[in-house]
Amino acid sequence: MMKKRSSGVLLHISSLPGAYGIGDLGKGAYAFLDFLEAAGQKNWQILPIGITGYGDSPYQSFSAFAGNPYFIDLDELIDMGYLSEEAVKKADLGREATHVDYEKLYYNKMPLLKLAYDAAKIKVSHELERFMETERHWLKDFALFMALKSANGSCSWLEWPEEYRDRHSEAVATFEAEQTDEIGFWIFLQYFFFKQWHALKAVAASKNIAIIGDLPIYVAEDSADVWASPQLFKLDTASVPVSVSGCPPDAFSATGQLWGNPIYNWAHMADNGFKWWIQRIDYSLKLFDVIRIDHFRGFEAYWEIPYGDPTAEGGKWVKGPDKALFEAIKSALGTVSVIAEDLGYVTQEVIDLREFTGFPGMKVLEFAFDAREESDYLPHHYSENFVAYTGTHDNETVMGWMKDAAKADREYAKNYLKLTKDEGYNWGFIRGVWSSTAYLAVAQMQDFLGLDNRARMNFPSKLGGNWIWRITEKDLSDKLAEKMHEITALYGRL
């Protein structure tokens, strides 16, 4: 991974501007690439692109490999004659340009995509067959899983009739033989998603803009991965998780965070040479130029909570695969371009693992200002092998932080960064990370726009109201691009 000094913007696909209720891989994405180029930014960081379910979180996907059909550009389907403009105009995909209505997308965009499939499936049948063969290692199980989910009222696979809960049962084989059209629909969605994704990535590459993807460490309980490969996870004989993931209680949460993802059966994975993880990393690096691995500390040790516990308080630390996993990945794939999300409770063992891999860690400037003690997140503690952020998708916006932080912490930030209202507190924070020695500096689009917490992307441990924020075309102004270019040039990041 080249550590050339540069900068970038954190903005998810869903937050892009566009006419169809959610950011997608169409005109809004290409306009954003043009904006990044004008602004002198060499990196576009996004969140996971997987298909989302209950709660709309991109970190809880039905597959570790599949793309989100909500991101499919409808204009291309119209141009190809697979959808009519009239049908799209009639569909209520959400009337608000500044936020996403996932319920309307679920009920109204998916039927549009089904219309497109019915119109296109014969014409693109050969392309779908080739795509299926190329992506067989995950696509067959995923498409079958989603077809079964549709046939079972979209409920979790753990609530399906028992004969469908076993991937290799006779009932599943019969369903697969009888439901080829429904299975084909899910293959079609993935074909068009990745067709459009690779076209967008090629344009980004032509502009020398790297796309930083995001890889959740865990997969969702309700996923094709767990259903099709239960041996990879710690499940009981009824395929119910024995334990689940989360974080212990801390200053931010008295009862900890209960994520609920199944825990990997690391012993089995090790016996298999970590094949699944090697496959996942290899696949992700074909989609992205760099991948940020979320909750990297979980590879050294993870917080394991008994299944069914109402909070994370009853969990315990359990040793993870540690260096053995990354030795296997390097042996199979060579040097990989990874950013280690090493935030939270970090021990010396976690630091040792990160340094062993050579992966850059993360520094978040909003974490730096605790008037009671000096923090490692202060820029004068950074070294080159870090990615510095004003804040991430899990944080407040800078302007929100300045409003809500304790007075002493706020004054600390003002003194340290020499913040002034004339410059703008948000721009003072951006200056703080852009001027640092970290090889890569990143800010949320919300911080460039100086928005408060009404534009916050995610409130951890809160269900509802997350992942909905969007920009408009007016936000991507020439004036803003010029200002971003200026600060980027000033601190040697062009």
N, C-alpha and C positions, 0 to 999 in steps of 0.2 A: 504494500500500500504506500503510494507516494505521499509524503507529508508536506506537500507544497502549501505555502501560506495562502489561505483563501477564506472566503466567507460564504454564507448562504442564508436561506429563508426556510423556516418550518411552516408548511401549509399543507393540510391534507387535501386529497382529491375532492372529497365531499364539500370542502369549503370554497372551491372555485366558483366563479360566476357562471351563469348559464340560464337558459330559459325553461329547463325541464325539472325543476324542483330540487336538484342536487348537483353539485359539481360533477363533471364527467370527463371522459377522455376526448371530448370534442373541442369546439372553438375556444372555450374558456381556458383549457389546458395549454393550447398553443399560444394564446394571447399571454398567458402567464410566463411561458418560456421567453417570449419576446421582451416582456417586462424585466425579467431577470437578466437577460443579456444587456439591456439598456442600463440596468442598475449596477452592472459590473459584478454580478453574483455568479459564482461558479458551482454552487451546490443548491439543490432543491431537496429538502428533507420532507418525507411524507410519513404517514402512519401506516399500519398494516393494511393491505389491500384486499384482505379476505372477505368472503361473504358473511354478513352479520345476521344475528338472530335476535332473541329477546334481549332488550336493553340497548341494542344498536351499537354495542362496543366493537371496534375493530380488533380488540384483543381477545374476543370470544367468538371465534369463527367456526363454521361447520366443517372447515377443512384447513389444514396447514398449507395446502397447495393451491386451492381454487381462488379465483378472482371474484370480485363483487359485481354481480350483474347490474346493480344500480348505476355503476359507472359506465355502462355501455352507452356510447353516443348514438342517440336516436336519429340525428341528421344523416348519418351514414346509411342507416337502414332505409330512410326515406329516399335518399339519393339512389340507392340500389334497387328501389322498387319493391322492397319487402314490407314497407309500412306506408300508409297514406298520411299526408299532412292533416287531413280531416280527422282521422282517428286519434292522432296525437293531440290535436287542438281540443278535442272533446274530453280527453282524459285529464282529470284533476290531479296533478302531480305536486300541488302545493302552490299557493298564490303569493307567498312571501319570498322576496328575493334574498333576504338576509338570514334565513334559517331553513333547515331541512325538516320536512314533515314525513318521517319514516313510515307512518301508518298509511298515508296516501300513496307512497311509493309501493308499498307492499300490495295494496289492493288495486292499484291502477297502472303502475309501470310494468309489473310482471305480466299482466294480460296483454299489454302491447307487445312485449317480447315474445309472447306465445303466438300472437298474430304474425309477427315477423318470421318465426320459425315455420309456421304452417305454410307461409308463402315461399320460403327459401329452401326448405329441407331437401327437396328433390334436386334443385339446381346446385346446391353445395354439398351433396351427399359424398362425393369423392374427397372433397377437402375435409369433411368431418371424419371420414374413415382414416385418412392420413394423420389427422390431428389425434384421433383416438389411439392410433398405433404408437405415435411419438410419445404421448403422455400416459401410456397404459399403466405405468407404475402407480399412479394415483387416481387417474380420471375415471376408470371403470368403477372402482369402489365408490367414488364420490357421486357419480351420476346415479348409480343404483341406490345409494343411501338417500339422496334427495328425492328420488322417485318414490321410495318407500315412505319417506317422511310425508310427502304430499298425500299419499294414499292412506296415511294414518293420522290425518287431521293436523299435520305439522307439529305434533307433540314430540317430546324427546324420545329417542330410540329406547330408552329404559322403560318407557310406558307402552311400547308396541306389544302386540301379541307375542308370546314366547317364541313361536316358530320363526318370527322375523328378527329376533334379537341375535340369532346365530348367523353370521355372514355365510357360513358354509352349509346351511340347512337345505333340505329338499324344498321347503316352502319358498325360500329365497330364490333358489334356482328356477322354480316354476314361475315366480313373479317376474324374474329377469327375462324369461322366454316370452312371457305374455305382454309385457309392458315396454316393448322396444321403442315405441313412439315417445312415451314420457321420459324414458332414459335418454333418448336422442335429443330431447329438448334441453336437458341440462348439459349435454355435450356441446350443443349449438351455442349456448350462452357462454361457455368457457372458450370456445373457438373464437367468437367475436370479441370477447373481452381481451384475450391475449393478442389477437390480430391488431386491435386498436392500441393496446399497451406497447407493443414492440414498434409500431409506427411512431408513437409519441416519443419513445426512448431514442429512436434513431434521430429525430429532429433535435432532441436535447443534446445528443452526442455531437451533432453537426455544429452546435453552438458552444461546445466545450463546457457543457453543464452536466455535472454528475448528479445522478439521482440516488439519494440515500434512502434505502428502504428500512423497514422496521420489522424485526422478527420477534414475536412473543416467545418467551422461553417455553411456555406451556401451551397445550391445545385444550379446547373446550371439552367438557364431559359429553355434551351432545354434539359429537362430530363423527365424520366418516372415519377419521383416524382411529378413534377408540373402538368404534363399532367393528371395523374391519380387521384391526390388529390388537385385540385385547391383551395379547401376550406382552405388549410393550409397556403396559401400565399395571399398577398395583390394584387389581380388581379381585373380588371374591368369586365364588363359583357361580353366582347369579349375575356376574359382570357388573356388579355395583362397586364403585371405588371403595377401597379400604381406608384411604386417607386422601386429603386434598391439600391444595396449596394456599399460601397466604403469607402474611407478615405478622410478627409479634407486636404486642402493644408497645407504643412509643409516645413521644410528646404530642404527636398529631392525632393519635387514636388510642383511647384508653383500653379498648378491647381488641386492638389489632385490626388487620384487614383479612377478611375471609374471601379469597378469590374463588375457591371451589373447583379449580381444575384438578383432574386426576394426577397423581404423582407417577412419574416414570418408574418402570421396573429397571433400574439402572444395572442391576446384576445381569439380567437377561440381555440388555443392550450391549454391555461389555463383552459378554460371551459371543455376541454376534458381530463383534468388531465395530460397534456403533454405526452399523450400516444405515439405519433410518436417519440419523443425524447427518451423516456424510451426504446422503441423498438430498436432505432438506437444505443444507448449506449450499451445495452445488447448484441446486435448482434456483435458490434465491439469488445467487450471484449471476445467474443468466438473466434475471429480471432487473436487478439493480447493480449500480456500480460499486456501492458500499452497502453493507447491512449493519444496522444498529441492533444488537441483541439485547432485548429487554430483560431486566432482572438478572444480569450476568452473575451476581453473587450466588445465585442458586446453583451454579455449577460446582462451587466450592462446598457450600452447605446450604440446605433449604429448610424452611419452616414447614413441618408436616403436621397437619391437624386431623384428628379422627373424623371420619365421615359422619355427618349428622350433627356435629357440634354447632351451636348457634353463633359462636364467635370464634376468633382465632386464639383466644387465651389459653386453651388447653393444648396447644401445639408444642413441638420440640424441634430443636436443631438436629438435622441428620446429615451426615457426610455425603457430598455429591460425588460425581465422577472425577472431578478435579482435572489434573493435568492429562490423565489418560485419554480423555475425550479429545482434547485439542492436539495431542500427539497423533491420534488416529486421523483426525481431519487433515492435519498438515501432511501426513504420510500419503493420504489419498488425493488431496487437492493442491498441495503446495501452500504457498503463502496466500492467505485469504484477506480480503479487505473488510475488516470488521471494526465497529465501534462498540466498546463494552460499556453498557449502562451500569455503572458501579455506584449508583446513588443509594442512600439509605444507610443501614447498619453495616459498615465496612470494617472487617477485621484485618489484621496483618496477613492472614492466610489468603483473603480475597485479593489484597494488594499484590501478594506474591504470585498468585495465579495470573492476574492481569499482566504483570511484568514478564512472567514466563511466556505468555502468548505474544507479547509485544503490542497488543491491541491498545489504542488510545482509550483513556477513560473520559469521564464527563465532569465538567464543573458548571454549576448553576449559580449565577451571580445573586439571585434572590435569596439563596441560602447563606450568603456570606455575612449578612449584617445582624449579628446577635451582640447587642451592647455588653453582654455579660462576659464574653470571651472572644478570643481571636479564632477565626474560622479558616479551615483549609480551602474554603471556596473564595477567599479574597484573592484578587488577581495577582498580587505579588508572590503568592505561593504556587502559581501555575508553572508547569514546565511545558516544553514544546509538544510533547506527546499527549495532548488533551484536546477535547472539543469543548469550547466555552459557549455557554448559553446565557441569554438574559433570563429565560425561563423555558420550561417545556410545556407540552400539552396538559400535563397534570398540575401545573402551577397557575397562580393568578397571573394576569397581565401585569406589566410593570406599573401601569397607572393604577390598577386595582391594588397592587401590593403597597404602593405609596399611600393609598387611602386607608388601608386596613392594618398596616403594620403598627406595632407598638411605637410610641413617640420616640423612645430612646433609640430603637433600631432605625427608625426613619431618619433621625438626626445623624446617626452614625453613617448611613448611606450618603446623606447630603455632604457631610464633611469629607468622606473618603473619595467620593467621585466628583466633588465640587459641583454638585447639581444646582442648576438655576432654572427658574420658570421660563426665562427667556430662551434658553436652549431647549427646554422641554425635558422633564424627568426621564421620559422614555428614551430620548436621544442620549442623555447622560449615561444611562445603563448600557445602551448599544456601544457608546464610546468606550465604556469600561471593558467590554469583552473584545471589541475590535482592536483596541490598543494593547491587549494582553499578548503574552508570548505563545499562547495556544496556537497550534498550526491552523486550526479551523475555528471560526467564530460563527455562531448561528443565533438568530433571533426569530421569534414568532412573528408572523405577518401582523398580528394584533399590536405588537410593540412598535413596529414601524409606523403604524397608523395612529398610535397613541390612544388606543381604546381602553375602556375600563373593564371591570369583570363581567359586564353584560356580554362581552365577547369571549369569555373564557370557554375553552374547548371541553374540559372535563373537570368534574369535582369528584375526586376519588372517594369511594365508599358511598356515593349518592346515586340512587337509581332514578333515571329520568332527567331530562333537560340537558343531557350531555351530547357531544358530537354533532351539534346542530348548527353551529355558527358558520356563516358564509360571507365572503366579500362580494362587492358589486364591481362592475366594469369601471365605474368612476373612481374606485379606490386605487386602481393601477394607473395613476397619473404620471405624466412626463415629469412634473415637478418633484414627485416623490422619488422616481427613478434617478433623477439628477442628484438629489440629496444623498441617496444611498451610494451612488457612484462616487461622490465626493468624499465621504467618510471612508469608503473602502480604499480609494486611492491614497488618502492621507496616511492610512496605517499599513500600507504595503500589501494589500490583500487582492489586488487586481490580478 
